[in-house]
Amino acid sequence: MIREQRNSRGPNRDQRTNRRIRAREVRVVGSDGSQLGVMTIEAALERSRTEGLDLVEVSPMAKPPVCKIMDYGKFKYEEKKKASDAKRTQVVIQLKEVKLRPKTEEHDYEFKVRNTRRFIEEGNKAKVVIQFRGREITHKELGSAILDDVVKDLKDVAVAEQMPRMEGRQMFMILAPTPKVAQKARELARQAAAAARKSSPPSQKKPHPEGGHHPAADGASTAPVDADDTGSDDADDDTGDEQDTATPPTTT
């Protein structure tokens, strides 16, 4: 039976290096990407030692296996750094719940719309909820009118991801940033990550366990920014409350 040959695009955590490579013959790729041809494992190891680098098995399923001469410790360090940078620039999207009433006063409505605008400009989503009490439920058109006003007041930064719908005694809709606003939020996150890298002290480097002379560094993670808001006091206890609910992150 002929096994399917898979070419790996690059080193992975389970790959063999140097004396851990089991094949007797390997196809060698030089540190500059040049094809050095098929040679014995001893000859390949000698070639890598001459350059002061490692021999890394990058395609073990090939016949013969493909190995590349590289600085393995440096490669692992750069891969970890890339993963750390990606985590820093990741935009954590949150869902903010904004509660209104059919008879919400104008100043409270404006306050909540301003906070919702700011939250959406940060790249997050908003769940706008109209709470009905008692016989207010018979006037659903009042809730629909308020939601229409919210959409109009935020049309320059948000779009309705989920149109108004009823759930029990509540009517709600979900707003999401426009593509332009979402892109700007991602760019601001990248700039903040770059500033954090410049201001943070250099990471302590650790020797690579394989070669003992290569640098490696632990990646750092950045916790999402706290997006809690302070709402205005309202005459009704249930009118002015706003709640933040974290949702799983997404690659914007």
N, C-alpha and C positions, 0 to 999 in steps of 0.2 A: 504494500500500500504506500502510495506517495503522499507524504504529509504536505499540507498547505504551508507555503513559506510566507511569513509575515515580516515585513520590514518595519522595524521600530523607527519612529521619527527622532527619538532621542533617548538618553539615559533615563532609567526609572529606579525606584527605590530598591527593587529586587535584583538588579543586574549585578553580574560578577565583574570583578576587577582584578587585574594582575594575576597572582598565583591562584586565585579562586576560579579562574577560567578553566574548564575541564577539557575543551577540545584540543586535539593534537595539532590540527592545522586551522588557521583562521585567515579570513580575508581582511586586510588591514587598510584602514583609511588614515592618512596622515593628519597631523594637527592642523595643517593648512587646508584640509579637505581633499587633498590629492589621493588618488588610488595607488596604493603601494603593492597591490597584488596579494596572492595567496602565499603564506609562509608558515613555517612551524611556529608553535606557540613560543618556543624558546627564542627563536629569531625575532618574533614580534616583541617579546618582553625586553630583549636586549636593545631593540630599536627605541622603545619607549624610555628605557633607563638612560640611554645615551642622550636623549633630549631632556631628561629630568622630569618626565611626565608619567602618566599612568596609562595602562592599556585597559580599555573599558569595552565590555561586550555589549554592543548596542542592538544586535539582531541575532539572538541565540537560535532562532528557528531556521535561519538560512543554512544552506549547505555549500561550503562550510560557513560557520558562524562569522558574522561581521564584527570586527572590533575597531575601535577608534582610539588614536593616541590623543590624550587630552589631559588637562589639569583637572582631575576629578574633584578635588576639594574645592577649587574655585568654582567649578560648575555647580556643585551642590549649594555653595554659598549664594551664588547668583539666583539659583532657582528659588531658594528660600526667601531671598530678598524680594523677588518678583511677587511671590505669593503674599508676602507681608504688605507690599505696596498696593496690591489689588484689594486686600482686605481694608486698608486704610481708606481707599477711594470708593469703597462700596457705599452706596446710599441706602440707608435703612429706612424703608418707607413705613410710616405709621398711619393709622386710621384714627382721626380725631372725631369724636361725637359731639355735635353742637345741638343743644336742645332749645327749642322755641315753643311758644304757645300761640294759639290762634289770635290772642289779644296782647301779644308782646308789645311793650311800649317802644316808641321809635328810638329813643336813646340807647336802650338795651339791644335792639336789633342792630343798630349801627356798630355798637361795640363788638358784638359777636361776628359781624361780617368782617370787620377789620382784623380780628384775630384769625378768622378762617382764611382770609387773604394771605396773611403772613405765613400761616402754616402751610398753605398750598405752595407759596413761593419757595419754601424750603424743600419742595419735592414730595410732599406728603399728600394724602387723600383726606377728605372730610365727609362724614356722614351727618347730614343735616336732618334733624328729627323734629316733627311737629307733634306735641303731646296734646291729646284731646281729653277733656274731663267732662263727666256728666253728659248733658245734652249737647255739648260742643261737637260730639261725634256726628250729629245730624247736619253739621255745616262743614262738610269736608272741603267745600270750595274755598273756605277761608285758608285752610292749610295749603291747598294747591296754589293759591295766590301768593302766599308768603314764599313758597319754594320757587315760584316763577321770579319773584323779586330777587331772591338770592342768586339765581342763575344770571339774571341781567346785571346785577351789581358786580359779579365776579367773572363776567364773560371774557375779560381780557387776560385772565390767568387760569381759568378752569373750564372744564367741559363736564357735562353730566355723563358719568360712566354708567350709572344705573338710574333710570328714570323713576319719578315718584311712584311709590306703591304703599299699600296699607299692610300693617302687621299688628294685629290686635287693635288697640286704641292709639296706635301711632302711625303717622305717615312719614316716610323718609325717602331720601335719595342720596346717592353717593357722587361726590365731585372728585375729579382727578385733575392734575396739572395738565395744561396744554403741552404739546411736544416742545415748544420753545422754552417754556418755564422749566420743564423737566430737564432739558439739556443744560440750562443755566445752573440748575441746582447741582447737577453732576460735575460741572466745571468748577463751581465753588468748592465742592467736596475735594476735588483734586488739588486745588490751590491750597486748601487748608491742610491737606496731607503733606504737600511739599513744604509748607511753612513749618509743620510739626517736625519733619525730618531734619530741617536745617537747625532748628532750635534744640533738638534732643541731642544728648551726648552720644558719641560713637558707641556702637554695640561692641561688647567684649567678644573677641574672636576666639574660637576654640580650635585646636588642632584636629585635623581629620583622622579618625581612628584607623583608616586603611593605610595611608601613606605617612602620617605623623608630621607632615610638613605643610599641609594645605590649610588655608583659612576656612572657617565656617562660622556662621553667626546665627543666633536664635532670632526668629522674627518677632516683631512686636505687633500688638493688636490695639485698635482704638475703639473704645466703647462709644455707642451712638450718643449723640447730643440729646440731653434732656429737653423735651419739647413741651413741658407742662406750662399752662397758661393760668393766669389769675383772672377770674371772671368778675363782673360787676354784681353788686347785690341787687336783687329784684324783689318786688313786693311778694311774689309767689315763690315758695321754697323750691318748686320744681322748674322754675322758669330759666334761671341763669346758670345752671350747672353745666359744665363742660367736662368731658372725660376723654383721656387719651388711651387708646388701645393699640398696642404694638402688633404689627402683622409681620409675617416672614419676609426677609429682604428679597429684592429683585435687581439684572444688568441692563442698568439703563444706559 
